[in-house]
Protein backbone atom coordinates (compact mmCIF):
# COMPACT_ATOMS: atom_id res chain seq x y z
CA UNK A 1 0.00 0.00 0.00
CA UNK A 2 1.31 3.42 -0.91
CA UNK A 3 1.35 6.05 1.83
CA UNK A 4 1.30 9.84 1.55
CA UNK A 5 3.10 11.15 4.64
CA UNK A 6 2.37 14.58 6.21
CA UNK A 7 5.48 16.16 4.67
CA UNK A 8 4.41 15.01 1.23
CA UNK A 9 0.89 16.35 1.79
CA UNK A 10 2.43 19.69 2.76
CA UNK A 11 4.35 19.77 -0.54
CA UNK A 12 1.15 19.02 -2.45
CA UNK A 13 -0.73 21.79 -0.64
CA UNK A 14 2.00 24.26 -1.59
CA UNK A 15 1.69 23.20 -5.24
CA UNK A 16 -2.10 23.57 -5.08
CA UNK A 17 -1.90 27.21 -4.01
CA UNK A 18 0.88 27.88 -6.48
CA UNK A 19 -1.47 26.68 -9.23
CA UNK A 20 -4.24 28.91 -7.91
CA UNK A 21 -2.09 32.03 -8.00
CA UNK A 22 -0.35 31.38 -11.29
CA UNK A 23 3.11 30.43 -9.98
CA UNK A 24 2.65 26.90 -11.26
CA UNK A 25 0.13 25.21 -13.47
CA UNK A 26 -2.51 22.69 -12.49
CA UNK A 27 -0.61 20.30 -14.70
CA UNK A 28 2.26 20.42 -12.18
CA UNK A 29 -0.10 19.30 -9.45
CA UNK A 30 -1.52 16.50 -11.57
CA UNK A 31 1.99 15.35 -12.46
CA UNK A 32 2.94 15.16 -8.78
CA UNK A 33 -0.23 13.25 -7.92
CA UNK A 34 0.40 10.86 -10.77
CA UNK A 35 3.76 9.92 -9.27
CA UNK A 36 2.18 9.39 -5.85
CA UNK A 37 -0.54 7.27 -7.43
CA UNK A 38 1.91 4.97 -9.23
CA UNK A 39 1.46 6.58 -12.64
CA UNK A 40 -2.30 6.61 -12.73
CA UNK A 41 -4.04 8.85 -15.27
CA UNK A 42 -4.98 12.31 -13.92
CA UNK A 43 -7.25 15.03 -15.30
CA UNK A 44 -8.72 18.36 -14.26
CA UNK A 45 -11.71 18.96 -16.50
CA UNK A 46 -14.73 21.16 -16.89
CA UNK A 47 -17.97 19.83 -18.33
CA UNK A 48 -21.06 21.64 -19.58
CA UNK A 49 -23.94 19.46 -18.40
CA UNK A 50 -26.47 21.40 -20.46
CA UNK A 51 -24.74 20.96 -23.82
CA UNK A 52 -22.91 17.77 -22.79
CA UNK A 53 -19.48 18.93 -23.93
CA UNK A 54 -16.02 19.43 -22.54
CA UNK A 55 -15.14 23.09 -21.96
CA UNK A 56 -11.59 22.65 -20.70
CA UNK A 57 -9.21 19.88 -19.74
CA UNK A 58 -5.70 19.39 -18.40
CA UNK A 59 -4.60 15.77 -18.56
CA UNK A 60 -1.49 13.85 -17.48
CA UNK A 61 -0.74 10.32 -18.61
CA UNK A 62 -3.19 10.21 -21.50
CA UNK A 63 -1.74 10.24 -25.01
CA UNK A 64 -2.51 13.28 -27.12
CA UNK A 65 -4.74 11.39 -29.61
CA UNK A 66 -6.89 10.14 -26.72
CA UNK A 67 -7.12 13.61 -25.19
CA UNK A 68 -8.11 15.06 -28.56
CA UNK A 69 -10.74 12.39 -29.15
CA UNK A 70 -12.13 12.97 -25.65
CA UNK A 71 -12.57 16.68 -26.28
CA UNK A 72 -14.00 16.18 -29.78
CA UNK A 73 -16.40 13.30 -29.12
CA UNK A 74 -16.20 11.13 -26.02
CA UNK A 75 -16.78 13.89 -23.44
CA UNK A 76 -20.33 14.14 -24.78
CA UNK A 77 -21.03 10.46 -24.06
CA UNK A 78 -19.08 10.08 -20.81
CA UNK A 79 -21.58 8.20 -18.58
CA UNK A 80 -19.77 9.34 -15.43
CA UNK A 81 -20.38 13.04 -16.10
CA UNK A 82 -24.14 13.09 -15.54
CA UNK A 83 -23.84 11.38 -12.17
CA UNK A 84 -20.75 13.43 -11.21
CA UNK A 85 -22.85 16.55 -11.74
CA UNK A 86 -24.92 15.48 -8.72
CA UNK A 87 -21.99 14.33 -6.59
CA UNK A 88 -21.29 15.99 -3.28
CA UNK A 89 -18.76 18.81 -3.68
CA UNK A 90 -15.40 18.25 -1.98
CA UNK A 91 -15.83 14.53 -1.28
CA UNK A 92 -13.83 11.96 -3.24
CA UNK A 93 -15.77 9.00 -4.59
CA UNK A 94 -14.81 5.72 -6.27
CA UNK A 95 -15.86 5.43 -9.88
CA UNK A 96 -18.11 2.48 -8.98
CA UNK A 97 -20.25 4.86 -6.90
CA UNK A 98 -20.99 6.86 -10.04
CA UNK A 99 -21.82 3.94 -12.29
CA UNK A 100 -21.88 0.17 -11.64
CA UNK A 101 -19.21 -1.67 -13.67
CA UNK A 102 -21.85 -3.82 -15.43
CA UNK A 103 -23.52 -0.69 -16.80
CA UNK A 104 -20.16 0.88 -17.70
CA UNK A 105 -19.02 -2.14 -19.72
CA UNK A 106 -21.99 -1.80 -22.08
CA UNK A 107 -21.14 1.77 -23.14
CA UNK A 108 -19.33 3.04 -26.21
CA UNK A 109 -17.35 5.21 -23.79
CA UNK A 110 -15.84 2.15 -22.13
CA UNK A 111 -15.29 -0.02 -25.20
CA UNK A 112 -13.84 2.63 -27.52
CA UNK A 113 -12.09 5.05 -25.15
CA UNK A 114 -11.44 3.54 -21.70
CA UNK A 115 -10.61 -0.07 -22.48
CA UNK A 116 -7.91 0.58 -25.15
CA UNK A 117 -5.93 2.63 -22.60
CA UNK A 118 -4.77 -0.28 -20.41
CA UNK A 119 -8.40 -0.77 -19.29
CA UNK A 120 -8.40 2.21 -16.93
CA UNK A 121 -12.01 1.52 -16.01
CA UNK A 122 -11.75 2.23 -12.32
CA UNK A 123 -10.50 5.08 -10.15
CA UNK A 124 -11.85 8.00 -8.17
CA UNK A 125 -12.68 11.66 -8.53
CA UNK A 126 -13.63 14.78 -6.62
CA UNK A 127 -15.90 17.65 -7.68
CA UNK A 128 -14.24 21.00 -6.92
CA UNK A 129 -17.05 23.34 -7.97
CA UNK A 130 -20.43 23.33 -9.66
CA UNK A 131 -22.79 25.99 -10.96
CA UNK A 132 -26.03 25.96 -12.95
CA UNK A 133 -24.73 23.83 -15.79
CA UNK A 134 -20.98 23.33 -15.28
CA UNK A 135 -18.95 20.98 -13.13
CA UNK A 136 -15.23 21.20 -12.40
CA UNK A 137 -13.64 17.97 -11.32
CA UNK A 138 -10.35 16.17 -10.73
CA UNK A 139 -10.45 12.57 -11.89
CA UNK A 140 -8.01 9.71 -11.53
CA UNK A 141 -8.24 6.68 -13.82
CA UNK A 142 -6.60 3.54 -12.46
CA UNK A 143 -5.78 0.32 -14.24
CA UNK A 144 -8.34 -2.30 -13.29
CA UNK A 145 -5.57 -4.59 -12.08
CA UNK A 146 -4.40 -1.93 -9.59
CA UNK A 147 -7.82 -1.03 -8.14
CA UNK A 148 -7.53 -2.74 -4.74
CA UNK A 149 -4.04 -1.36 -4.17
CA UNK A 150 -4.44 2.22 -5.38
CA UNK A 151 -8.07 3.27 -5.13
CA UNK A 152 -8.09 3.70 -1.31
CA UNK A 153 -4.89 5.77 -1.49
CA UNK A 154 -6.34 8.03 -4.16
CA UNK A 155 -9.57 8.58 -2.21
CA UNK A 156 -7.78 9.24 1.10
CA UNK A 157 -5.35 11.66 -0.52
CA UNK A 158 -8.01 13.60 -2.43
CA UNK A 159 -10.16 13.85 0.70
CA UNK A 160 -7.15 15.08 2.68
CA UNK A 161 -6.47 17.74 0.04
CA UNK A 162 -10.14 18.59 -0.54
CA UNK A 163 -10.39 21.81 1.54
CA UNK A 164 -7.27 23.19 -0.12
CA UNK A 165 -8.34 22.09 -3.59
CA UNK A 166 -11.74 23.78 -3.25
CA UNK A 167 -10.30 26.99 -1.82
CA UNK A 168 -7.48 27.19 -4.36
CA UNK A 169 -9.78 26.48 -7.28
CA UNK A 170 -12.13 29.24 -6.13
CA UNK A 171 -9.16 31.64 -6.07
CA UNK A 172 -8.15 30.45 -9.53
CA UNK A 173 -11.62 30.97 -11.00
CA UNK A 174 -11.93 34.40 -9.39
CA UNK A 175 -8.63 35.43 -10.95
CA UNK A 176 -9.67 34.20 -14.38
CA UNK A 177 -13.03 35.96 -14.21
CA UNK A 178 -11.61 39.26 -12.97
CA UNK A 179 -12.32 42.03 -15.45
CA UNK A 180 -9.02 43.60 -16.46
CA UNK A 181 -8.79 47.37 -16.69
CA UNK A 182 -7.99 48.87 -20.11
CA UNK A 183 -4.52 49.83 -18.88
CA UNK A 184 -3.83 46.21 -17.83
CA UNK A 185 -5.03 44.98 -21.20
CA UNK A 186 -2.73 47.43 -22.99
CA UNK A 187 0.27 46.00 -21.12
CA UNK A 188 0.00 43.01 -23.47
CA UNK A 189 1.32 45.23 -26.27
CA UNK A 190 5.12 45.24 -26.64
CA UNK A 191 4.92 48.78 -28.06
CA UNK A 192 3.56 51.94 -26.52
CA UNK A 193 -0.22 51.87 -26.72
CA UNK A 194 -2.87 54.50 -25.99
CA UNK A 195 -6.65 54.50 -26.03
CA UNK A 196 -7.84 57.99 -26.83
CA UNK A 197 -11.17 59.79 -27.07
CA UNK A 198 -12.30 62.02 -29.93
CA UNK A 199 -10.81 65.06 -28.19
CA UNK A 200 -7.45 63.21 -27.86
CA UNK A 201 -7.90 62.75 -24.15
CA UNK A 202 -5.92 59.67 -23.05
CA UNK A 203 -8.42 57.15 -21.72
CA UNK A 204 -5.76 54.53 -20.95
CA UNK A 205 -2.12 53.82 -21.74
CA UNK A 206 0.47 51.17 -20.96
CA UNK A 207 3.76 51.85 -19.18
CA UNK A 208 5.80 51.82 -22.39
CA UNK A 209 3.40 54.33 -23.88
CA UNK A 210 3.90 56.74 -20.98
CA UNK A 211 7.67 56.29 -21.28
CA UNK A 212 7.59 57.16 -24.96
CA UNK A 213 5.30 60.07 -24.27
CA UNK A 214 7.17 61.59 -21.37
CA UNK A 215 10.76 60.37 -21.68
CA UNK A 216 13.80 62.41 -22.63
CA UNK A 217 13.24 61.89 -26.37
CA UNK A 218 9.45 62.08 -26.13
CA UNK A 219 7.60 62.07 -29.41
CA UNK A 220 4.47 63.27 -27.61
CA UNK A 221 3.46 66.19 -25.51
CA UNK A 222 1.61 64.60 -22.62
CA UNK A 223 0.47 67.77 -20.91
CA UNK A 224 -3.15 67.77 -19.79
CA UNK A 225 -3.32 64.03 -20.56
CA UNK A 226 -3.99 64.68 -24.23
CA UNK A 227 -2.21 62.89 -27.08
CA UNK A 228 -0.36 65.58 -29.07
CA UNK A 229 2.56 64.81 -31.38
CA UNK A 230 5.54 67.16 -31.39
CA UNK A 231 5.93 66.39 -35.10
CA UNK A 232 3.39 68.78 -36.67
CA UNK A 233 2.88 66.57 -39.76
CA UNK A 234 2.06 63.57 -37.59
CA UNK A 235 -0.23 65.62 -35.41
CA UNK A 236 -2.21 66.88 -38.42
CA UNK A 237 -2.45 63.34 -39.79
CA UNK A 238 -3.75 62.05 -36.45
CA UNK A 239 -6.37 64.81 -36.44
CA UNK A 240 -7.56 63.77 -39.91
CA UNK A 241 -7.72 60.10 -38.92
CA UNK A 242 -9.70 60.85 -35.76
CA UNK A 243 -12.09 62.95 -37.84
CA UNK A 244 -12.58 60.02 -40.20
CA UNK A 245 -13.17 57.65 -37.32
CA UNK A 246 -15.74 60.03 -35.86
CA UNK A 247 -17.62 59.88 -39.17
CA UNK A 248 -17.07 56.11 -39.42
CA UNK A 249 -14.78 56.51 -42.42
CA UNK A 250 -12.08 53.94 -41.85
CA UNK A 251 -9.90 54.29 -44.97
CA UNK A 252 -6.80 55.20 -42.91
CA UNK A 253 -7.27 52.50 -40.29
CA UNK A 254 -4.13 50.58 -39.51
CA UNK A 255 -1.87 52.61 -41.81
CA UNK A 256 1.50 53.53 -40.37
CA UNK A 257 2.96 57.03 -40.19
CA UNK A 258 6.66 57.69 -39.55
CA UNK A 259 7.59 60.55 -37.27
CA UNK A 260 10.54 62.85 -37.79
CA UNK A 261 13.51 61.92 -35.61
CA UNK A 262 15.05 65.05 -34.06
CA UNK A 263 18.69 65.00 -33.05
CA UNK A 264 19.55 61.92 -35.09
CA UNK A 265 17.50 59.64 -32.88
CA UNK A 266 15.77 56.60 -34.33
CA UNK A 267 12.55 57.55 -36.03
CA UNK A 268 9.32 56.35 -34.53
CA UNK A 269 6.25 55.11 -36.28
CA UNK A 270 2.68 54.91 -35.11
CA UNK A 271 -0.48 53.23 -36.25
CA UNK A 272 -4.07 54.10 -35.45
CA UNK A 273 -6.93 51.63 -35.19
CA UNK A 274 -10.55 52.51 -34.48
CA UNK A 275 -11.74 51.12 -31.16
CA UNK A 276 -14.71 49.24 -32.76
CA UNK A 277 -12.31 47.45 -35.07
CA UNK A 278 -10.12 46.52 -32.16
CA UNK A 279 -13.17 44.96 -30.50
CA UNK A 280 -13.91 42.95 -33.62
CA UNK A 281 -10.33 41.68 -33.74
CA UNK A 282 -10.77 40.33 -30.23
CA UNK A 283 -13.44 37.90 -31.31
CA UNK A 284 -16.42 40.10 -30.52
CA UNK A 285 -15.75 40.51 -26.81
CA UNK A 286 -15.76 43.95 -25.18
CA UNK A 287 -12.01 43.86 -24.87
CA UNK A 288 -11.45 47.61 -24.76
CA UNK A 289 -14.65 48.61 -23.01
CA UNK A 290 -13.17 51.95 -21.95
CA UNK A 291 -15.83 54.64 -21.86
CA UNK A 292 -15.72 56.93 -24.86
CA UNK A 293 -12.44 55.63 -26.35
CA UNK A 294 -12.47 56.25 -30.10
CA UNK A 295 -9.10 54.95 -31.27
CA UNK A 296 -6.11 52.82 -30.35
CA UNK A 297 -2.74 54.45 -31.10
CA UNK A 298 0.31 52.14 -31.17
CA UNK A 299 3.65 53.96 -31.05
CA UNK A 300 7.05 52.31 -31.39
CA UNK A 301 10.61 52.92 -32.46
CA UNK A 302 11.00 51.87 -36.09
CA UNK A 303 11.86 48.18 -36.14
CA UNK A 304 10.55 47.44 -32.65
CA UNK A 305 7.78 45.25 -34.00
CA UNK A 306 9.71 43.73 -36.88
CA UNK A 307 9.76 40.04 -37.72
CA UNK A 308 13.07 39.50 -35.91
CA UNK A 309 11.70 40.50 -32.52
CA UNK A 310 11.59 37.73 -29.91
CA UNK A 311 8.56 36.36 -28.11
CA UNK A 312 7.49 37.17 -24.58
CA UNK A 313 7.24 34.35 -22.03
CA UNK A 314 3.45 34.22 -22.30
CA UNK A 315 3.51 34.33 -26.12
CA UNK A 316 5.92 31.40 -26.06
CA UNK A 317 3.61 29.44 -23.75
CA UNK A 318 0.57 30.16 -25.92
CA UNK A 319 2.29 29.21 -29.19
CA UNK A 320 3.66 26.04 -27.60
CA UNK A 321 0.17 24.92 -26.60
CA UNK A 322 -1.19 26.02 -29.97
CA UNK A 323 1.43 23.81 -31.63
CA UNK A 324 0.08 20.90 -29.56
CA UNK A 325 -3.34 21.36 -31.15
CA UNK A 326 -5.13 23.12 -28.31
CA UNK A 327 -7.79 25.75 -29.03
CA UNK A 328 -8.18 29.15 -27.37
CA UNK A 329 -10.55 27.89 -24.66
CA UNK A 330 -8.27 24.99 -23.74
CA UNK A 331 -5.17 27.21 -23.67
CA UNK A 332 -7.00 29.72 -21.47
CA UNK A 333 -8.07 26.94 -19.09
CA UNK A 334 -4.54 25.57 -18.83
CA UNK A 335 -2.80 28.94 -18.34
CA UNK A 336 -5.47 30.47 -16.14
CA UNK A 337 -6.23 33.42 -18.41
CA UNK A 338 -9.24 34.49 -20.47
CA UNK A 339 -9.75 33.17 -24.04
CA UNK A 340 -9.75 36.76 -25.32
CA UNK A 341 -6.31 37.24 -23.73
CA UNK A 342 -5.07 34.10 -25.50
CA UNK A 343 -6.23 35.61 -28.78
CA UNK A 344 -4.35 38.83 -28.06
CA UNK A 345 -1.14 36.94 -27.31
CA UNK A 346 -1.49 35.07 -30.61
CA UNK A 347 -1.98 38.33 -32.48
CA UNK A 348 1.05 39.88 -30.75
CA UNK A 349 3.16 36.82 -31.64
CA UNK A 350 1.99 37.01 -35.26
CA UNK A 351 3.00 40.66 -35.41
CA UNK A 352 6.43 39.99 -33.91
CA UNK A 353 7.08 37.06 -36.26
CA UNK A 354 5.59 38.68 -39.36
CA UNK A 355 3.11 35.81 -39.72
CA UNK A 356 -0.17 36.07 -41.64
CA UNK A 357 -1.94 33.41 -39.59
CA UNK A 358 -1.65 31.58 -36.30
CA UNK A 359 -0.54 28.46 -38.13
CA UNK A 360 2.24 30.43 -39.83
CA UNK A 361 3.28 31.88 -36.45
CA UNK A 362 3.66 28.37 -35.01
CA UNK A 363 5.65 27.23 -38.06
CA UNK A 364 8.01 30.23 -37.87
CA UNK A 365 8.48 29.83 -34.11
CA UNK A 366 9.32 26.14 -34.52
CA UNK A 367 11.74 26.89 -37.37
CA UNK A 368 13.55 29.50 -35.25
CA UNK A 369 13.63 27.23 -32.17
CA UNK A 370 11.52 29.72 -30.21
CA UNK A 371 9.17 26.98 -28.98
KALIN-V990166 format. One line per field, one symbol per residue. phi: phi as a letter, one per 30 degrees, with the letter a starting at -180 (. if undefined). psi: psi as a letter, one per 40 degrees, with the letter a starting at -180 (. if undefined). burial: + if it has 9 or more other C-alpha atoms within 8 Angstrom, else -. A space follows every 10 residues. Layout:
phi->???
psi->???
burial->???
This chain:
phi->.dbcdedded dddddedddd cjdacddddd ddddddchid cbbcbcbddd chbdblacbb jddeeddddd ddbdedcddd dddddcdddi bdbdddddae eddddccded dccdddchhd cblaabddaa bebbbbbcbb ccdedceddc eddddddddd deeddddddd dddddddddd dedddddddd cdbbcbdddi dddaacdddd dddbddcedb ccdihcdbdd dddddddddd ddddddcicc dceiddbcdd cdiidddcbb bbbdeedeed dciidddcdb hcecbcccba dejdcddddd cdeddddddd ddddjdcedd ddddcibded dedddddddd ddcicdbddd dddddddchd b
psi->hihhiddddd dddddddddd eeeiiddddd ddddddfffi hiihihhhed egihehhhih diiddddddd dddddeehed ddddeeihhe hiiiddddhi ddddeeiddd dddddegfgg eiaiihhdih adfiihihih hihddedddd dddddddddd eddddddddd ddddddehhi idddddeehd ihhhhiidee hhdiiidddd dddeadfhei heiffihhhd hddddddddd ddddddefhf deheiihhii gifeihiiii ihhidddddd effeigdggg bfhdihhhhi ihedeieeia iidddddddd dddeeiiddd ddddefiidd dddddddddd ddefieiddd dddddddefd .
burial->--------+- -++-++++++ ++-+++++++ +++++++--+ +++++++++- -+++++++++ +----++-++ +--++-++++ +++++---++ +++++--++- ---+--+-++ +-+++---++ ++++++++++ ---+++++++ ++++-++-++ +-+++++++- ++-+++-+++ ++--++---- -+++++++-- ++++++++-+ ++++++-+++ ++++---+++ ++---+++++ +--++----- ++++++---- --+----++- +-----++++ +++++--+++ -+----++-- --++++++++ ++--++--+- +---++-+++ ++---+-+++ ++++-+++++ ++++++++++ +++++--+-+ ++-+++---- -
